[in-house]
Each structure stands twice: as C-alpha cells, then as structure tokens.
Amino acid sequence: MQPLVFDGVGSAQVYEEGGRLKFLDDKITKVTLQLQFDWDKVMGGDSGYAFHYTAKDLGDKASMEVPRYSDILAELSQGAESEKGTVQFDEVEQGFLTATDGYQLKAPSKYSGTFVAKSDRVYLKDTASGELTELTRVASAPTAEQYVITEGKITSDVANEGKLITVTFKWSKENATRSSLSGKRRPKPFKLVHRFSLTDDRNGKEVPCQLTIWKALGGGTLDVSQERKKPTTNTLALEIMEPDITPENPNRYAVEIIFGI
C-alpha cells in the first residue's frame, strides 16, 4: 500500500461533448469526490445480522469550489445562456454643480463606455433632508428648475451653483458579456478532468494524479453576491451520469482515478 498525502488542489478542465475545452481553472479551492454504495438489509432470526442484502442505487457525490465568478460557471452550474455584444448599464452618480464646469458624468469614461442619449434624469438633493427635486432637461438656457446635458456634461442656472445633484442614466459598452438565466433553465452534460498531485509519504516525491468524471451534470450554488474583503465561492455540485461509449472510454466507466505510480 502506497501512503499518499493530499497537498494542494490542482486544476479543473471541463470539456463539452465532442471534446472541445470549455473551461480551465488552475486555482480552484476544493474538489470533493464521495463514492457511496449502500445496501437495503433484510433482517430476521435471532442473530441481529441481516440475512439478505439488496444493492441500492449508487449515491456518488462530487463537487468543486471556485473562488471567482465566471460566465462559464453560470453555464455549467445553472444552465445560463451567455452572449457577447453590446450591453447597457444603469448608473447613479452624485456630485456638486459649478457655474463654470457644471458636472461631468464619470462612469462612461472610467469604463471606456458610451453615454446613452436621453437616458438621464437629474435631481437636486437636499443635503439636510435627502429630499430629491427633479429638474427638467432642455436644449439650452436652463432656469433653476432645468438643466442641459452635452456629451455627458450637466449644466444649470447659476442659482444652482454648489448644489448637490443625483443623476440616473445609462451607458453602453461593446464586447461585453451577458449571462441570461431562464426560469426553465437546465445545464448541459460535460466531462470533468481534475489534475492534481499527491505526495509520496515514504520518499516525499510528487505523484501525478487525475480524476475523470466522464459525464457530469452541473448544479449547486452560483454566488454573485458582494461582501467586503471576503472572496466569493461558487460551489458546483456534480451529478454523475452514465456515459456514452467512446474510443477513450470503451468500457463506459462513470469515474476513473489514475495515479502515476
């Protein structure tokens, strides 16, 4: 018996049906495989032992933790549909008006986006009570109840000099990613390869190892919450399925574990 010690986690590779690499992560937090085989017992007599056993269905469990968010993880765990293209963001900014410079919206330039015309609404905000008073957009010569916006720059009447404003608006960004989740979503099966290393406890040498789940179905928790100074951990729970016969897997094994010893 070779005594092997787990030291480190390794990488995770996800392949679509057909062999195309879909996801690769070499900083996963945790991979768990719990192979479970139980029996239904038929008891009888005075011995206290069962005299017949019927095998239950396999209850194998596997899971993987990733300390990041990815649109691919959304596809694998939740059956999300991801697309690349132009998206729009809803934004809120606050700032003070000046007679000479007005107020320049910051988000579009900060994120290399484009301001969406006529998406803006401007409010004067009372610094004491927080009450909002909406201003009306005009083309030119604004009064104290109006404002003008040109290329994301907001100006108003001199009566509003130094007043705090709240602005809601939209801006767009090209080549972004949108993950859409349907109420009837269902993930697609995939092949998972977990490459890791163990340490030989006798000689300290590194032993290459690999866990292969030939056909898995994603599930679990996709965490997109935000908490200050705390990493987000997504847990991908895997349902192990009966695989198809392939040249790589002619015996249709569900799971394989290989060791380089």
Helices and strands as residue ranges (DSSP letters): E 4-6, E 11-15, E 21-25, E 30-34, E 39-43, E 50-55, E 61-66, H 71-78, E 81-96, E 103-104, H 107-110, E 114-115, E 121-125, E 132-134, E 136-137, E 146-150, E 153-156, G 158-160, E 164-180, E 190-200, E 206-217, E 220-221, E 234-240, E 255-259
